[in-house]
Structures are given as C-alpha cells and as structure tokens.
Amino acid sequence: MDERLVVQMRHLDQQGRSAKAIARMLGVGVRDVVGVLNGAVQVSGPGRGEPRCWVNAGWSRSVDLEGAPQWVCLDPGASDAEEVRGLVAVLVAADSMRSSKAQVAGFLLDVWCLGVKNAFAPEPMSESRLAGHRGLYFSAFEGHVQVPADLARALVSGAAAYARGFGFEPEGELAEEFTEAAVLLGEPAGPSPIGFGRDGKPFFVNGPYDDPEAVLQTLRRAVGDDGFHFEIGFPEQPSRRRGLFGPHR
C-alpha cells in the first residue's frame, strides 16, 4: 500500500478516529485500515503517491519568495492579478490505487496574518466532479495553476506556523477540518522557506467572519502597537463561518 496513505491512516488513528471513520475519509476499505493499523499490510516504497495540488493565480504576489526562488516561475498569472489581498487558496487531490476517485481537500490561507482562514476535510470525487469543483473553487480569483506538493505544503504549513507565532490557531470545527486536510496534503520536509506577512509585519485585513477587536488585542499582546498593520473593512460580526470559499476575506 502507498506509504503516504499509510501515514495518513496512522495519523488519524492517533487522533482517536475509528477504523470506519478513517476508511470513509480516505476512500478505502475498513479491512485495509484495520490491516494497516495491525501492521498486516505491506507499505510500498517512498516517493510514490504525491498529491496533485493547485493554487490561485497571483498567489506569489502575497508572499515573499526570496528564500524560495525556485518557485517564482510557478505563478504565470502573477502580473495579471488585479489586486493583492493576502489570500491564497490551495486545492489538494490525492489519488488512490484502490479507487477511481481522488480524495479532495482544500485550504484558504491568510498569508499576511491569521494563517488558516478556512479548510474543508477530504471527500471522494471523480475526475469529472473534481474538474467542476476546481473551477468553482477558484472562481473568486484570476484562475489557478498546478504546483508541486512541496510548494503547497510550504504555503499551508508556513502560513499556519506564522499565525501561530502571534497566537492564532484554528479552533473547533475548523481545527478538525484543517487537521484532516493537512493529513491528506502530507508533512513538509522542513520549515517553510516562504516569507509571510506584509512589509515584514503581520497585516490584518478583516473579513466578514472575523472579530476585529479580538484579533487586534491578540496582535497587541504579541508584538505591541507598532508591530503590525491593520485595515478594518467589515465592522459587524456575523454568527457563523463561511462553508465555501469565495470572494470575501
């Protein structure tokens, strides 16, 4: 069995997930999950089964790639992006040797401040459904581009780590979905070489589902009044988080 899939199973098992739940999330049989957790399934060699990944066109304009020049050329739409919003959308599709459907998950990242804005846990999709979903997923941006899994991992893990340094972590349902989606994407090889924030500091631009006062208080505790920038665009707070990604922050 593919090593990446085995790692995902074991990670979810450590979180207390049942074999049935793991099988449902990864699109495999319960018997296969039990076999892996019991050590009865042979794991294939490393380097196989890297997930397919896409990010929105113009993603590189919101981050600093001085430490990762090898990825500069992977954003052909950078010059065409109409605005820089500090948002990066990542879509992940992991193929299975046992199913014609891929497991698909995604992230919406605030690479300037908050890290993980939204995430959706893996679900199985046929190629035709994935194609339609991908178009809708990136409809708020100037298109999308396929990138190596290492780049997607560096964006997701790096944005999450950057925000964590200021006290921002996914919570509740978002934390659960982020964890499951991150398992599908896989662990990065090391610290992200990508630079986050804007002009060397966190820059908070609130969306309609943020609590500006709480965020600003957290930033002040972490870096002081002069350690960040902010812009308030949505003064009222709604009662729930967006279920789908879209054009709003």
JOVEN-V323535 format. One record per pair of residues at least 12 apart in sequence whose ideal C-beta (glycine too) atoms are under 10 Angstrom apart, sorted by the first residue. I is the first residue (numbers start at 0). J is the second residue. If there is no record, write none. Layout:
i,j
I,J
I,J
This chain:
i,j
0,27
0,31
0,34
0,35
0,40
0,41
0,42
0,43
0,48
0,95
0,96
0,97
1,42
1,43
1,44
1,47
1,48
1,49
1,93
1,94
1,95
1,96
1,97
2,42
2,43
2,44
2,45
2,46
2,47
2,48
3,42
3,43
3,45
3,46
3,47
3,48
3,49
3,50
3,93
3,148
3,182
3,183
3,184
3,185
3,186
4,25
4,26
4,27
4,31
4,32
4,35
4,40
4,42
4,43
4,47
4,48
4,93
4,94
4,95
4,96
4,97
4,102
4,183
5,31
5,32
5,35
5,36
5,40
5,41
5,42
5,43
5,48
6,35
6,42
6,182
6,185
6,186
7,21
7,24
7,25
7,27
7,35
7,93
7,102
7,121
7,179
7,181
7,182
7,183
7,184
7,185
8,21
8,22
8,24
8,25
8,27
8,31
8,32
8,33
8,34
8,35
8,36
8,40
8,182
9,21
9,32
9,35
9,36
9,182
10,178
10,179
10,181
10,182
10,185
10,186
11,24
11,25
11,32
11,36
11,178
11,179
11,182
12,32
12,35
12,36
14,175
14,178
14,179
14,182
16,32
16,179
17,29
17,32
18,30
18,31
18,32
18,33
18,34
18,35
18,36
18,37
19,32
19,33
20,32
20,179
21,33
21,35
21,36
21,182
23,121
23,122
23,123
24,102
24,104
24,120
24,121
24,122
24,123
24,179
24,182
24,183
25,93
25,95
25,97
25,98
25,102
25,121
25,123
25,179
25,182
25,183
26,93
26,94
26,95
26,97
26,98
26,99
26,100
26,101
26,102
26,103
26,121
26,122
26,123
26,124
27,95
27,96
27,97
27,98
27,102
28,97
28,98
31,97
43,96
47,96
48,93
48,94
48,95
48,96
48,148
48,185
49,93
49,94
49,147
49,148
49,149
49,185
50,90
50,91
50,92
50,93
50,94
50,101
50,102
50,103
50,104
50,148
50,151
50,152
50,183
50,184
50,185
51,90
51,91
51,92
51,93
51,94
51,101
51,103
51,129
51,145
51,146
51,147
51,148
51,151
52,89
52,90
52,91
52,92
52,93
52,105
52,144
52,145
52,146
52,147
52,148
52,149
52,150
52,151
52,152
52,154
52,155
52,184
53,88
53,89
53,90
53,91
53,92
53,105
53,133
53,136
53,137
53,142
53,143
53,144
53,145
53,146
53,151
54,73
54,74
54,87
54,88
54,89
54,90
54,106
54,108
54,137
54,140
54,143
54,144
54,145
54,146
54,150
54,151
54,154
55,74
55,76
55,80
55,84
55,86
55,87
55,88
55,89
55,90
55,107
55,136
55,137
55,139
55,140
55,141
55,142
55,143
55,144
55,244
56,74
56,75
56,76
56,77
56,78
56,79
56,80
56,137
56,140
56,141
56,142
56,143
56,144
57,74
57,75
57,76
57,77
57,78
57,79
57,80
57,81
57,82
57,83
57,84
57,86
57,87
57,140
57,141
57,142
57,143
57,144
58,70
58,73
58,74
58,76
58,77
58,80
58,86
58,87
58,88
58,89
58,108
58,110
58,140
58,143
58,144
58,146
58,150
58,154
59,71
59,72
59,73
59,74
59,75
59,76
59,77
59,80
59,87
59,144
59,150
59,193
60,74
60,76
60,77
60,78
60,80
60,82
60,83
60,84
60,85
60,87
61,77
61,80
61,83
61,84
61,85
61,86
61,87
61,108
61,109
61,110
61,111
61,154
61,158
61,195
61,197
62,74
62,85
62,87
62,108
62,110
62,111
62,153
62,154
62,157
62,158
62,161
62,191
62,193
62,194
62,195
62,196
62,197
63,110
63,192
63,193
63,194
63,195
63,196
63,197
63,198
63,199
64,192
64,193
64,194
65,192
65,193
65,194
66,153
66,190
66,191
66,192
66,193
66,194
67,149
67,150
67,153
67,157
67,191
67,192
67,193
67,194
68,192
69,147
69,149
69,150
69,192
70,146
70,147
70,149
70,150
70,153
70,154
70,192
70,193
73,144
73,145
73,146
73,147
73,150
74,144
74,146
74,150
75,142
75,144
76,140
76,141
76,142
76,143
76,144
77,141
77,144
79,141
79,142
80,140
80,141
80,142
81,140
81,141
82,141
83,111
83,197
84,109
84,110
84,111
84,139
84,140
84,204
84,206
84,246
84,247
84,248
85,108
85,109
85,110
85,111
85,112
85,113
85,116
85,158
85,195
85,196
85,197
85,201
85,202
85,203
85,204
85,248
86,107
86,108
86,109
86,110
86,111
86,116
86,117
86,139
86,140
86,204
86,206
86,244
86,246
86,247
86,248
87,106
87,107
87,108
87,109
87,110
87,111
87,116
87,140
87,151
87,154
87,155
87,158
87,193
88,105
88,106
88,107
88,108
88,116
88,117
88,136
88,137
88,139
88,140
88,143
88,154
88,244
89,104
89,105
89,106
89,107
89,108
89,118
89,136
89,143
89,146
89,150
89,151
89,152
89,154
89,155
89,158
89,180
89,184
90,103
90,104
90,105
90,106
90,119
90,129
90,132
90,133
90,136
90,137
90,143
90,145
90,151
90,244
91,103
91,104
91,105
91,106
91,121
91,148
91,151
91,152
91,155
91,180
91,181
91,183
91,184
91,185
92,104
92,105
92,121
92,124
92,126
92,129
92,132
92,133
92,183
93,121
93,148
93,182
93,183
93,184
93,185
94,126
95,123
98,123
98,125
99,123
99,125
99,126
100,122
100,123
100,124
100,125
100,126
100,128
100,129
101,121
101,122
101,123
101,124
101,125
101,126
101,128
101,129
101,183
102,120
102,121
102,122
102,123
102,124
102,179
102,180
102,182
102,183
103,119
103,120
103,121
103,122
103,123
103,124
103,128
103,129
103,132
103,133
103,136
103,180
103,183
104,118
104,119
104,120
104,121
104,122
104,176
104,177
104,179
104,180
104,181
104,182
104,183
104,184
105,117
105,118
105,119
105,120
105,121
105,132
105,133
105,136
105,137
105,155
105,176
105,180
105,183
105,184
105,243
105,244
106,118
106,119
106,151
106,154
106,155
106,158
106,159
106,176
106,177
106,180
106,181
106,184
106,244
107,119
107,136
107,139
107,206
107,241
107,243
107,244
107,245
107,248
108,154
108,155
108,157
108,158
108,159
108,161
108,162
108,195
109,158
109,161
109,162
109,167
109,195
109,201
109,202
109,203
109,204
109,205
109,206
109,209
109,248
110,154
110,157
110,158
110,161
110,162
110,193
110,194
110,195
110,196
110,197
110,202
111,158
111,161
111,162
111,195
111,196
111,197
111,198
111,200
111,201
111,202
111,203
111,204
111,227
111,228
112,158
112,161
112,162
112,165
112,167
112,195
112,196
112,197
112,200
112,201
112,202
112,203
112,204
112,205
112,209
112,214
112,217
112,218
112,227
112,228
112,229
113,158
113,159
113,161
113,162
113,165
113,167
113,168
113,169
113,201
113,203
113,204
113,205
113,206
113,209
113,214
113,217
113,248
114,155
114,156
114,157
114,158
114,159
114,160
114,161
114,162
114,163
114,164
114,165
114,167
114,168
114,169
114,177
114,195
115,155
115,158
115,159
115,162
115,163
115,167
115,168
115,169
115,173
115,174
115,176
115,177
115,180
115,181
116,158
116,162
116,169
116,173
116,206
116,208
116,209
116,240
116,241
116,244
116,247
116,248
117,169
117,173
117,176
117,177
117,206
117,208
117,240
117,241
117,242
117,243
117,244
117,245
118,155
118,169
118,172
118,173
118,174
118,175
118,176
118,177
118,178
118,179
118,180
118,181
118,244
119,136
119,173
119,176
119,177
119,179
119,180
119,242
119,243
119,244
120,172
120,175
120,176
120,177
120,178
120,179
120,180
120,181
120,182
120,183
121,176
121,179
121,180
121,182
121,183
121,184
122,179
133,145
135,243
135,244
135,245
136,243
136,244
136,245
137,244
138,244
138,245
138,246
139,243
139,244
139,245
139,246
139,247
140,244
140,246
148,184
148,185
148,187
149,185
149,187
149,188
149,192
150,191
150,192
150,193
151,184
151,185
151,187
152,181
152,184
152,185
152,186
152,187
152,188
152,189
152,191
153,187
153,188
153,189
153,190
153,191
153,192
153,193
154,184
154,187
154,191
154,193
154,195
155,177
155,180
155,181
155,184
155,185
155,187
155,191
156,181
156,184
156,185
156,186
156,187
156,189
156,190
156,191
156,193
157,187
157,190
157,191
157,192
157,193
157,194
157,195
158,191
158,193
158,195
159,177
159,181
159,191
159,195
160,187
160,190
160,191
160,195
161,191
161,193
161,194
161,195
161,196
161,201
162,195
162,196
162,201
164,195
164,196
164,201
164,221
164,222
165,196
165,201
165,203
165,214
165,217
165,218
165,220
165,221
165,222
165,226
165,227
166,214
166,216
166,217
166,218
166,220
166,221
166,222
167,201
167,203
167,214
167,217
167,218
167,221
169,181
171,240
172,240
173,240
196,227
196,228
197,227
197,228
198,228
199,226
200,218
200,222
200,225
200,226
200,227
200,228
201,214
201,218
201,221
201,222
201,226
201,227
201,228
201,229
202,227
202,228
202,229
202,230
203,215
203,217
203,218
203,227
203,228
203,229
203,230
203,231
204,228
204,229
204,230
204,231
204,232
204,233
204,248
205,229
205,230
205,231
205,232
205,233
205,234
205,236
205,248
206,232
206,233
206,237
206,240
206,241
206,247
206,248
207,232
207,233
207,234
207,235
207,236
207,237
207,240
207,241
207,247
207,248
208,233
208,236
208,237
208,238
208,239
208,240
208,241
208,247
208,248
209,231
209,232
209,233
209,236
209,237
209,240
209,248
210,236
211,229
211,230
211,231
211,232
211,233
211,234
211,235
211,236
212,231
212,234
212,236
213,236
214,227
214,229
214,231
215,227
215,229
215,231
232,247
232,248
233,247
233,248
